[in-house]
Amino acid sequence: MKPTQSIVVWLLSCAVLAWATPDVRLKDIAQVYGARGNQLIGYGLVVGLEGTGDSKGTLFTTQSVANMLQRFGISVPAGQMKVKNIAAVVVTADLPPFAREGSRIDVTVSSLGDARSLQGGTLLQTPLMGADGNVYAVAQGPLSVGGFGASSGGSSQQKNHLTVGRIPAGAIVEREVPASVVRDNSVLITLNTPDFTTAARVASAIRQKFPQTLPRALDASTIKVELSGEDREDTVTLIAALQEITVQPDTPARVVINERTGTVVLGGNVTLSPAAVAHGNLTVRIEAKPQVSQPAPLSGGTTTTTVRRDVKVTEQAERLVALPEAVTVEQVVKALNTLGVSPRDLMSILQALRAAGALHAEVEVQ
């Protein structure tokens, strides 16, 4: 099987799976309004590096070290410091909803200066702030880089990215973020991907299992669930039961094209009207052949070597292929497979079919 054919067959298998959309849990396609996380960020120092830290020219690192030592009663001019064992870093974390004081969260540590590696370093105590400027967590601990780097005698070897590391459970939550999922005696369910059809299906599924909640879809992404007297006393149990309800989400007809990697993905609802496609290839071949130039006898010239370049242009005969009307993704891929084109040529054909009105799908180019 040719590489092009194997790619198209793989697309066909994926398309058949996408066409038969299974029922999924409400937990996997929606979330409860109010139960959201928050992003935290902080600036800190990583110490204990083996000469792979920031250079002396990284002024903010030397100033940060001087400020830190000043807090411990040690006064050292920042311009006289060598910080090759220290690196300035940015620390980021996600504060999950309902995190309590004393809970631990993971943090990511990224080099801010010109450090070559954070391997073996330890993050000093770093406050992590939210968008409002308040400190919600404090991070500290040894880094896990997940790679290695070594050099000797002018040769080096490196695996993975060495200027970014993680500290599992490296931050302690110091301030709680108030969160409430009940508003006006109701719970709001928000879809991750807004869609009117999916919202209506979710409201119908909730109504069938919990008719006393009187669910209704407010818009394409929000479903309002009223709480009865018993539900108000045990909201957690109700939300847990709501998240286990299964629905069949509706997906729009969409073709996703990634021109950087040559990837083409067709959604399950893509259809094709009758169309004719002509596709041809133009090949340009340039060959360089060395030639020896011999002077005439008694001319006093010298033998020289020249290069002769031959240019050949070949254009394959275009084929006009009639694509029949296709109502399923399987039929679309089979129709396009008759062209025998590469994935990159397939991108151009799909875009041309969309412009001609024969491809009934949204084309998204990444």
C-alpha positions as a Markdown table, in Angstrom:
| # | Residue | x | y | z |
|---|---|---|---|---|
| 1 | Met | 0.0 | 0.0 | 0.0 |
| 2 | Lys | 1.3 | 3.4 | -0.9 |
| 3 | Pro | 1.9 | 6.0 | 1.8 |
| 4 | Thr | -0.9 | 8.2 | 0.4 |
| 5 | Gln | -3.3 | 5.4 | 0.4 |
| 6 | Ser | -2.5 | 4.4 | 3.9 |
| 7 | Ile | -3.1 | 8.0 | 5.1 |
| 8 | Val | -6.4 | 8.1 | 3.4 |
| 9 | Val | -7.4 | 4.7 | 4.7 |
| 10 | Trp | -6.5 | 6.0 | 8.2 |
| 11 | Leu | -8.7 | 9.1 | 7.7 |
| 12 | Leu | -11.5 | 6.8 | 6.6 |
| 13 | Ser | -11.3 | 4.7 | 9.7 |
| 14 | Cys | -11.3 | 7.9 | 11.9 |
| 15 | Ala | -14.2 | 9.3 | 10.0 |
| 16 | Val | -16.3 | 6.2 | 10.4 |
| 17 | Leu | -15.7 | 6.3 | 14.1 |
| 18 | Ala | -16.6 | 10.0 | 14.2 |
| 19 | Trp | -19.8 | 9.4 | 12.3 |
| 20 | Ala | -21.1 | 7.0 | 14.9 |
| 21 | Thr | -21.1 | 9.5 | 17.8 |
| 22 | Pro | -21.5 | 7.7 | 21.1 |
| 23 | Asp | -23.4 | 8.9 | 24.1 |
| 24 | Val | -21.1 | 10.7 | 26.5 |
| 25 | Arg | -21.4 | 11.7 | 30.2 |
| 26 | Leu | -22.5 | 15.3 | 30.9 |
| 27 | Lys | -19.3 | 15.6 | 33.0 |
| 28 | Asp | -17.2 | 15.2 | 29.9 |
| 29 | Ile | -18.9 | 17.9 | 27.8 |
| 30 | Ala | -20.0 | 20.4 | 30.5 |
| 31 | Gln | -19.2 | 21.9 | 33.8 |
| 32 | Val | -21.1 | 23.5 | 36.7 |
| 33 | Tyr | -21.1 | 27.2 | 36.6 |
| 34 | Gly | -19.1 | 28.6 | 39.6 |
| 35 | Ala | -16.8 | 25.6 | 39.9 |
| 36 | Arg | -13.9 | 27.1 | 38.1 |
| 37 | Gly | -10.1 | 27.3 | 38.7 |
| 38 | Asn | -7.8 | 30.2 | 38.8 |
| 39 | Gln | -4.3 | 30.8 | 37.4 |
| 40 | Leu | -1.5 | 31.8 | 39.7 |
| 41 | Ile | 2.0 | 33.3 | 38.9 |
| 42 | Gly | 5.1 | 34.2 | 40.8 |
| 43 | Tyr | 8.7 | 35.2 | 40.4 |
| 44 | Gly | 11.4 | 33.3 | 42.2 |
| 45 | Leu | 15.0 | 32.0 | 42.2 |
| 46 | Val | 16.3 | 28.5 | 41.6 |
| 47 | Val | 19.5 | 27.7 | 43.4 |
| 48 | Gly | 21.9 | 24.8 | 43.5 |
| 49 | Leu | 22.6 | 24.6 | 39.8 |
| 50 | Glu | 25.9 | 23.2 | 38.6 |
| 51 | Gly | 27.2 | 26.2 | 36.7 |
| 52 | Thr | 24.2 | 26.2 | 34.3 |
| 53 | Gly | 22.4 | 29.3 | 35.8 |
| 54 | Asp | 22.1 | 32.8 | 34.5 |
| 55 | Ser | 25.1 | 34.8 | 33.3 |
| 56 | Lys | 26.4 | 37.9 | 35.0 |
| 57 | Gly | 24.8 | 40.0 | 32.3 |
| 58 | Thr | 21.3 | 39.0 | 33.5 |
| 59 | Leu | 20.8 | 42.1 | 35.7 |
| 60 | Phe | 17.5 | 41.1 | 37.3 |
| 61 | Thr | 19.0 | 37.9 | 38.6 |
| 62 | Thr | 21.8 | 39.6 | 40.4 |
| 63 | Gln | 19.5 | 42.3 | 41.8 |
| 64 | Ser | 17.1 | 39.6 | 43.0 |
| 65 | Val | 19.9 | 37.7 | 44.8 |
| 66 | Ala | 21.1 | 41.0 | 46.4 |
| 67 | Asn | 17.5 | 41.8 | 47.6 |
| 68 | Met | 17.1 | 38.3 | 49.0 |
| 69 | Leu | 20.4 | 38.5 | 50.9 |
| 70 | Gln | 19.5 | 42.0 | 52.2 |
| 71 | Arg | 16.4 | 40.4 | 53.9 |
| 72 | Phe | 18.8 | 38.1 | 55.8 |
| 73 | Gly | 21.0 | 41.0 | 56.9 |
| 74 | Ile | 23.7 | 40.5 | 54.3 |
| 75 | Ser | 24.7 | 43.5 | 52.1 |
| 76 | Val | 26.5 | 42.6 | 48.8 |
| 77 | Pro | 26.7 | 44.9 | 45.8 |
| 78 | Ala | 24.7 | 43.4 | 42.9 |
| 79 | Gly | 27.4 | 44.3 | 40.4 |
| 80 | Gln | 30.0 | 42.1 | 42.1 |
| 81 | Met | 28.0 | 38.9 | 42.2 |
| 82 | Lys | 28.4 | 35.8 | 40.1 |
| 83 | Val | 25.2 | 33.9 | 39.7 |
| 84 | Lys | 26.1 | 31.0 | 37.5 |
| 85 | Asn | 24.6 | 28.6 | 40.1 |
| 86 | Ile | 21.3 | 30.6 | 40.3 |
| 87 | Ala | 18.5 | 31.2 | 37.8 |
| 88 | Ala | 15.6 | 33.6 | 37.8 |
| 89 | Val | 12.4 | 31.8 | 37.1 |
| 90 | Val | 8.6 | 32.3 | 36.6 |
| 91 | Val | 6.5 | 30.0 | 38.6 |
| 92 | Thr | 2.9 | 29.2 | 37.4 |
| 93 | Ala | 0.1 | 27.0 | 38.8 |
| 94 | Asp | -3.6 | 26.3 | 38.5 |
| 95 | Leu | -5.6 | 26.7 | 41.7 |
| 96 | Pro | -8.5 | 24.2 | 41.4 |
| 97 | Pro | -12.0 | 25.1 | 42.6 |
| 98 | Phe | -12.8 | 24.4 | 46.2 |
| 99 | Ala | -9.1 | 24.2 | 47.2 |
| 100 | Arg | -8.8 | 24.6 | 50.9 |
| 101 | Glu | -6.0 | 26.1 | 53.0 |
| 102 | Gly | -3.2 | 23.6 | 53.4 |
| 103 | Ser | -4.0 | 21.8 | 50.2 |
| 104 | Arg | -1.0 | 21.2 | 47.8 |
| 105 | Ile | -1.0 | 21.9 | 44.1 |
| 106 | Asp | 1.6 | 21.3 | 41.3 |
| 107 | Val | 3.7 | 24.1 | 40.0 |
| 108 | Thr | 5.6 | 24.7 | 36.7 |
| 109 | Val | 9.0 | 26.5 | 36.9 |
| 110 | Ser | 10.3 | 28.2 | 33.7 |
| 111 | Ser | 13.6 | 30.0 | 33.2 |
| 112 | Leu | 13.4 | 33.7 | 32.7 |
| 113 | Gly | 17.0 | 34.5 | 31.9 |
| 114 | Asp | 19.7 | 32.8 | 29.9 |
| 115 | Ala | 20.2 | 29.7 | 32.1 |
| 116 | Arg | 21.2 | 26.6 | 30.2 |
| 117 | Ser | 19.6 | 24.1 | 32.5 |
| 118 | Leu | 17.5 | 23.9 | 35.7 |
| 119 | Gln | 18.5 | 20.3 | 36.4 |
| 120 | Gly | 19.3 | 19.6 | 40.0 |
| 121 | Gly | 18.0 | 23.0 | 41.2 |
| 122 | Thr | 15.8 | 23.9 | 44.2 |
| 123 | Leu | 13.1 | 26.6 | 44.1 |
| 124 | Leu | 13.3 | 29.0 | 47.0 |
| 125 | Gln | 10.0 | 30.1 | 48.7 |
| 126 | Thr | 8.0 | 31.9 | 46.0 |
| 127 | Pro | 4.6 | 33.6 | 46.6 |
| 128 | Leu | 2.0 | 32.9 | 43.9 |
| 129 | Met | -0.5 | 35.6 | 43.1 |
| 130 | Gly | -3.8 | 35.8 | 41.3 |
| 131 | Ala | -5.0 | 38.3 | 38.9 |
| 132 | Asp | -6.2 | 40.5 | 41.8 |
| 133 | Gly | -2.7 | 40.8 | 43.2 |
| 134 | Asn | -3.4 | 38.7 | 46.3 |
| 135 | Val | -1.1 | 35.7 | 47.3 |
| 136 | Tyr | -3.0 | 32.4 | 47.2 |
| 137 | Ala | -0.2 | 29.9 | 47.5 |
| 138 | Val | 3.5 | 29.6 | 48.3 |
| 139 | Ala | 5.8 | 27.3 | 46.3 |
| 140 | Gln | 9.2 | 25.7 | 47.2 |
| 141 | Gly | 11.1 | 22.5 | 46.6 |
| 142 | Pro | 13.4 | 20.6 | 44.3 |
| 143 | Leu | 12.7 | 20.6 | 40.6 |
| 144 | Ser | 11.9 | 17.6 | 38.4 |
| 145 | Val | 13.2 | 18.4 | 34.9 |
| 146 | Gly | 12.4 | 15.1 | 33.2 |
| 147 | Gly | 15.6 | 15.1 | 31.1 |
| 148 | Phe | 19.3 | 15.4 | 31.3 |
| 149 | Gly | 22.2 | 17.2 | 29.7 |
| 150 | Ala | 25.9 | 16.6 | 29.7 |
| 151 | Ser | 28.9 | 18.0 | 27.9 |
| 152 | Ser | 32.7 | 17.3 | 27.9 |
| 153 | Gly | 35.5 | 18.0 | 25.5 |
| 154 | Gly | 33.5 | 20.0 | 23.1 |
| 155 | Ser | 30.7 | 17.4 | 22.7 |
| 156 | Ser | 27.4 | 17.4 | 24.4 |
| 157 | Gln | 24.2 | 15.4 | 24.7 |
| 158 | Gln | 20.8 | 16.6 | 25.8 |
| 159 | Lys | 17.3 | 15.0 | 26.2 |
| 160 | Asn | 14.1 | 17.0 | 26.6 |
| 161 | His | 13.8 | 20.6 | 27.5 |
| 162 | Leu | 16.1 | 21.5 | 30.5 |
| 163 | Thr | 14.9 | 25.1 | 31.2 |
| 164 | Val | 11.4 | 24.1 | 32.3 |
| 165 | Gly | 10.7 | 21.8 | 35.3 |
| 166 | Arg | 7.9 | 20.8 | 37.6 |
| 167 | Ile | 7.4 | 20.4 | 41.4 |
| 168 | Pro | 4.6 | 17.9 | 42.1 |
| 169 | Ala | 2.6 | 19.1 | 45.1 |
| 170 | Gly | 5.2 | 21.9 | 45.4 |
| 171 | Ala | 2.9 | 24.7 | 46.5 |
| 172 | Ile | 0.7 | 25.1 | 49.6 |
| 173 | Val | -2.6 | 26.9 | 49.4 |
| 174 | Glu | -2.6 | 29.8 | 51.8 |
| 175 | Arg | -5.9 | 31.5 | 50.8 |
| 176 | Glu | -9.2 | 30.0 | 49.7 |
| 177 | Val | -11.2 | 31.3 | 46.7 |
| 178 | Pro | -14.9 | 31.6 | 47.6 |
| 179 | Ala | -17.0 | 29.5 | 45.2 |
| 180 | Ser | -20.7 | 28.8 | 45.0 |
| 181 | Val | -22.5 | 26.6 | 42.5 |
| 182 | Val | -26.0 | 27.4 | 43.8 |
| 183 | Arg | -27.5 | 30.7 | 42.6 |
| 184 | Asp | -31.2 | 31.7 | 43.2 |
| 185 | Asn | -32.0 | 28.1 | 44.2 |
| 186 | Ser | -30.7 | 26.8 | 40.9 |
| 187 | Val | -27.7 | 25.2 | 39.3 |
| 188 | Leu | -26.3 | 26.3 | 35.9 |
| 189 | Ile | -24.7 | 23.7 | 33.6 |
| 190 | Thr | -22.4 | 25.3 | 31.0 |
| 191 | Leu | -21.4 | 23.4 | 27.9 |
| 192 | Asn | -17.7 | 23.4 | 26.9 |
| 193 | Thr | -18.6 | 23.8 | 23.3 |
| 194 | Pro | -21.8 | 25.9 | 22.9 |
| 195 | Asp | -24.4 | 24.3 | 20.6 |
| 196 | Phe | -28.2 | 24.8 | 20.6 |
| 197 | Thr | -28.9 | 21.2 | 19.7 |
| 198 | Thr | -26.7 | 19.8 | 22.4 |
| 199 | Ala | -28.2 | 22.2 | 25.0 |
| 200 | Ala | -31.7 | 21.1 | 24.1 |
| 201 | Arg | -30.7 | 17.4 | 24.4 |
| 202 | Val | -29.1 | 18.0 | 27.8 |
| 203 | Ala | -32.2 | 19.7 | 29.1 |
| 204 | Ser | -34.4 | 16.8 | 27.8 |
| 205 | Ala | -32.1 | 14.2 | 29.3 |
| 206 | Ile | -32.2 | 15.9 | 32.7 |
| 207 | Arg | -36.0 | 16.3 | 32.5 |
| 208 | Gln | -36.4 | 12.6 | 31.9 |
| 209 | Lys | -34.3 | 11.6 | 35.0 |
| 210 | Phe | -35.2 | 14.5 | 37.3 |
| 211 | Pro | -38.5 | 16.0 | 36.3 |
| 212 | Gln | -38.9 | 17.9 | 39.5 |
| 213 | Thr | -35.9 | 20.1 | 38.6 |
| 214 | Leu | -37.7 | 21.7 | 35.6 |
| 215 | Pro | -34.5 | 22.1 | 33.5 |
| 216 | Arg | -34.5 | 24.5 | 30.6 |
| 217 | Ala | -31.9 | 25.7 | 28.1 |
| 218 | Leu | -31.3 | 29.4 | 28.5 |
| 219 | Asp | -29.0 | 29.7 | 25.4 |
| 220 | Ala | -26.5 | 27.6 | 23.4 |
| 221 | Ser | -24.3 | 26.9 | 26.4 |
| 222 | Thr | -26.3 | 27.2 | 29.6 |
| 223 | Ile | -28.9 | 24.9 | 31.1 |
| 224 | Lys | -30.7 | 26.0 | 34.2 |
| 225 | Val | -31.7 | 23.4 | 36.8 |
| 226 | Glu | -34.2 | 24.4 | 39.5 |
| 227 | Leu | -33.6 | 22.9 | 42.9 |
| 228 | Ser | -36.5 | 21.4 | 44.9 |
| 229 | Gly | -36.7 | 21.3 | 48.7 |
| 230 | Glu | -34.8 | 18.0 | 49.0 |
| 231 | Asp | -32.2 | 18.9 | 46.4 |
| 232 | Arg | -31.3 | 22.1 | 48.3 |
| 233 | Glu | -30.3 | 20.0 | 51.3 |
| 234 | Asp | -28.0 | 17.8 | 49.3 |
| 235 | Thr | -26.8 | 19.7 | 46.3 |
| 236 | Val | -23.6 | 17.7 | 45.9 |
| 237 | Thr | -25.5 | 14.4 | 45.4 |
| 238 | Leu | -27.7 | 16.0 | 42.8 |
| 239 | Ile | -24.8 | 17.5 | 40.8 |
| 240 | Ala | -23.0 | 14.1 | 41.0 |
| 241 | Ala | -26.1 | 12.5 | 39.5 |
| 242 | Leu | -26.4 | 15.2 | 36.8 |
| 243 | Gln | -22.9 | 14.6 | 35.7 |
| 244 | Glu | -23.5 | 10.9 | 35.1 |
| 245 | Ile | -26.4 | 11.6 | 32.7 |
| 246 | Thr | -25.4 | 10.5 | 29.2 |
| 247 | Val | -26.3 | 12.5 | 26.1 |
| 248 | Gln | -25.4 | 12.5 | 22.4 |
| 249 | Pro | -23.7 | 15.8 | 21.6 |
| 250 | Asp | -24.3 | 17.3 | 18.2 |
| 251 | Thr | -21.2 | 18.3 | 16.2 |
| 252 | Pro | -21.1 | 20.7 | 13.3 |
| 253 | Ala | -19.8 | 19.6 | 9.9 |
| 254 | Arg | -16.2 | 20.7 | 9.9 |
| 255 | Val | -13.0 | 19.9 | 8.1 |
| 256 | Val | -9.8 | 20.8 | 10.0 |
| 257 | Ile | -6.6 | 21.3 | 8.0 |
| 258 | Asn | -3.1 | 21.7 | 9.5 |
| 259 | Glu | -0.8 | 23.0 | 6.8 |
| 260 | Arg | 2.3 | 22.7 | 8.9 |
| 261 | Thr | 2.0 | 18.9 | 9.4 |
| 262 | Gly | -0.1 | 18.0 | 6.4 |
| 263 | Thr | -3.0 | 16.7 | 8.6 |
| 264 | Val | -6.6 | 16.6 | 7.3 |
| 265 | Val | -9.5 | 15.6 | 9.6 |
| 266 | Leu | -13.1 | 15.3 | 8.5 |
| 267 | Gly | -15.9 | 15.5 | 11.0 |
| 268 | Gly | -18.7 | 13.0 | 11.0 |
| 269 | Asn | -21.4 | 15.3 | 9.5 |
| 270 | Val | -19.4 | 16.3 | 6.4 |
| 271 | Thr | -21.3 | 15.8 | 3.1 |
| 272 | Leu | -20.5 | 16.3 | -0.5 |
| 273 | Ser | -22.6 | 17.3 | -3.5 |
| 274 | Pro | -21.9 | 16.1 | -7.0 |
| 275 | Ala | -18.8 | 17.8 | -8.4 |
| 276 | Ala | -16.0 | 17.2 | -10.9 |
| 277 | Val | -12.3 | 17.7 | -10.0 |
| 278 | Ala | -9.3 | 18.0 | -12.3 |
| 279 | His | -5.9 | 17.5 | -10.7 |
| 280 | Gly | -2.5 | 17.5 | -12.3 |
| 281 | Asn | 1.1 | 17.7 | -11.2 |
| 282 | Leu | 4.0 | 19.8 | -12.6 |
| 283 | Thr | 7.5 | 18.3 | -12.2 |
| 284 | Val | 10.6 | 20.4 | -12.7 |
| 285 | Arg | 13.9 | 18.5 | -12.8 |
| 286 | Ile | 17.3 | 20.2 | -12.9 |
| 287 | Glu | 20.4 | 18.0 | -13.6 |
| 288 | Ala | 24.0 | 19.2 | -13.3 |
| 289 | Lys | 26.6 | 17.3 | -15.5 |
| 290 | Pro | 30.3 | 18.1 | -15.4 |
| 291 | Gln | 32.1 | 18.5 | -18.7 |
| 292 | Val | 35.7 | 18.9 | -19.7 |
| 293 | Ser | 36.7 | 21.7 | -22.1 |
| 294 | Gln | 39.8 | 20.7 | -24.1 |
| 295 | Pro | 41.7 | 23.6 | -26.0 |
| 296 | Ala | 42.7 | 23.2 | -29.6 |
| 297 | Pro | 46.2 | 21.9 | -30.3 |
| 298 | Leu | 49.0 | 24.5 | -30.1 |
| 299 | Ser | 46.5 | 27.1 | -28.9 |
| 300 | Gly | 48.2 | 27.7 | -25.6 |
| 301 | Gly | 45.0 | 27.2 | -23.7 |
| 302 | Thr | 44.5 | 25.0 | -20.6 |
| 303 | Thr | 42.0 | 22.3 | -19.9 |
| 304 | Thr | 39.1 | 23.4 | -17.8 |
| 305 | Thr | 36.0 | 21.8 | -16.2 |
| 306 | Thr | 32.6 | 23.3 | -16.7 |
| 307 | Val | 29.1 | 22.3 | -15.5 |
| 308 | Arg | 26.2 | 21.8 | -17.8 |
| 309 | Arg | 22.7 | 22.2 | -16.4 |
| 310 | Asp | 19.7 | 20.6 | -18.1 |
| 311 | Val | 16.2 | 21.6 | -17.1 |
| 312 | Lys | 13.3 | 19.3 | -17.9 |
| 313 | Val | 9.7 | 20.2 | -17.2 |
| 314 | Thr | 7.1 | 17.4 | -17.2 |
| 315 | Glu | 3.4 | 17.9 | -16.6 |
| 316 | Gln | 1.2 | 14.9 | -16.1 |
| 317 | Ala | -2.0 | 14.7 | -18.0 |
| 318 | Glu | -4.9 | 16.1 | -15.8 |
| 319 | Arg | -7.7 | 13.7 | -14.9 |
| 320 | Leu | -11.2 | 14.9 | -14.6 |
| 321 | Val | -12.8 | 12.8 | -11.9 |
| 322 | Ala | -16.5 | 13.0 | -11.2 |
| 323 | Leu | -17.3 | 12.8 | -7.5 |
| 324 | Pro | -20.8 | 11.5 | -6.8 |
| 325 | Glu | -23.1 | 12.9 | -4.2 |
| 326 | Ala | -22.0 | 11.6 | -0.7 |
| 327 | Val | -24.1 | 11.8 | 2.4 |
| 328 | Thr | -21.7 | 10.2 | 4.9 |
| 329 | Val | -18.1 | 10.7 | 5.8 |
| 330 | Glu | -17.2 | 7.2 | 4.6 |
| 331 | Gln | -18.6 | 8.0 | 1.1 |
| 332 | Val | -16.7 | 11.4 | 1.1 |
| 333 | Val | -13.4 | 9.7 | 1.8 |
| 334 | Lys | -14.0 | 7.0 | -0.8 |
| 335 | Ala | -14.8 | 9.6 | -3.4 |
| 336 | Leu | -11.7 | 11.6 | -2.6 |
| 337 | Asn | -9.6 | 8.5 | -2.5 |
| 338 | Thr | -10.3 | 8.0 | -6.2 |
| 339 | Leu | -8.1 | 11.0 | -7.0 |
| 340 | Gly | -5.0 | 9.3 | -5.5 |
| 341 | Val | -3.6 | 12.6 | -4.2 |
| 342 | Ser | -1.3 | 13.4 | -1.3 |
| 343 | Pro | -2.6 | 14.9 | 1.9 |
| 344 | Arg | -1.3 | 18.4 | 0.9 |
| 345 | Asp | -3.0 | 18.2 | -2.4 |
| 346 | Leu | -6.1 | 17.0 | -0.6 |
| 347 | Met | -6.1 | 20.3 | 1.3 |
| 348 | Ser | -6.3 | 22.4 | -1.8 |
| 349 | Ile | -9.0 | 20.1 | -3.3 |
| 350 | Leu | -11.2 | 20.4 | -0.1 |
| 351 | Gln | -10.8 | 24.2 | -0.1 |
| 352 | Ala | -11.7 | 24.4 | -3.7 |
| 353 | Leu | -14.8 | 22.2 | -3.2 |
| 354 | Arg | -15.8 | 24.4 | -0.3 |
| 355 | Ala | -15.5 | 27.5 | -2.5 |
| 356 | Ala | -17.5 | 25.9 | -5.2 |
| 357 | Gly | -20.3 | 25.0 | -2.8 |
| 358 | Ala | -19.9 | 21.3 | -3.2 |
| 359 | Leu | -18.4 | 20.6 | 0.2 |
| 360 | His | -21.0 | 21.2 | 2.9 |
| 361 | Ala | -18.8 | 21.8 | 5.9 |
| 362 | Glu | -16.8 | 24.5 | 7.7 |
| 363 | Val | -13.1 | 24.4 | 6.7 |
| 364 | Glu | -10.8 | 25.4 | 9.5 |
| 365 | Val | -7.1 | 26.0 | 8.6 |
| 366 | Gln | -4.7 | 25.9 | 11.5 |
